[in-house]
Amino acid sequence: MAAAAMMTLDLLPIGQPARIVAVDWALLAEEEALRLQALGVDAGAKVCVAYRGIFAGRDPIALSVGRMTVALRRAHARAMRVEPIAP
């Protein structure tokens, strides 16, 4: 897929399936990175934004990963590059 089609996870539209292409783990605290990896939020994972918070920071983001829903901060989502995939 073209690089122009890639975006960070925080910009992915609600309901749009995507694949995580890369994660900049250096942007996250070590314990946060380990928790997300343990939950399967890593390169290659298929994800979908299910919900965004409504207040100023639009935190948290509810992310569907397989049959799980994981809440993460927008700052964490910005560290993840995704490419949209067909539903």
N, C-alpha and C positions, 0 to 999 in steps of 0.2 A: 504494500500500500504506500502511496506517496507520502512523503514527510509532511506535506501541507495538510493532510487529513488527520495527522496526529495532533493531540491536544493534551493538556493536563486533566486529570480526573475531576478537579473542581469545576471545570467548564463543561463537562459532559452533560447534555440535556437529560432531564429525568425521563426514564423509560428507555433510553437508547442503550442497547447492549454494546459492550466493548471488551477488548482484550488489553490487559496491562502489558505494555511493551517493555518498559524499563522503570525502575524505581531508584531515585537518588537517596539512598539510605543515609548518606552523610548529612542530609538536611533534618534528620530525625534523631531524637535522643535514642541511645542504644536500647533502653527498655521498651520504648515505643516501637522501634523497628522489630525487635524480637517478638513482641505481642502480635503485631500485624502479620509477620511471617508465620507464626504458629496458627493463625486463623486462616492461612491460605491466601493472604493478600500479598502477592508477589508476581514477578514477571511470568506471563503465560496464563494467568488466571482470567477467566471470563467474569465480568462484573456488570452491574447495572445500578445506576443511582435510582433509589426508590423514593427518596424524600430529602428535602433540604430544610434546615431551620428557617424561621421567618424573620428573625431579628437581625440587627445590623451586620454581624459577621456571617450570617446564614449558616451558623453551626448548630447542631452537628449535621453531617451528611450521613444518611442511612444508605448503606451500600449492600446490594444483594451479591453474595458470593456463593455460588452453588445454591444450596437450600438454606443457607444462613443469611441473616441480616446483621451487618456489622456497622456500628456507629463510629465515625472518625471525624476528626477536626478538618476544617478546610485547609489548614496549613499542611496537614499530612497528605491530603488529596493533591495538593499542588506539587508534591514531590514525585507523583506518579504520572508517567506518560502513557496514554492509551490510544488505541485506534478503534474507531467505531466498526462494528460488524453487523451483518444483516441479521434481523431477528429470526 
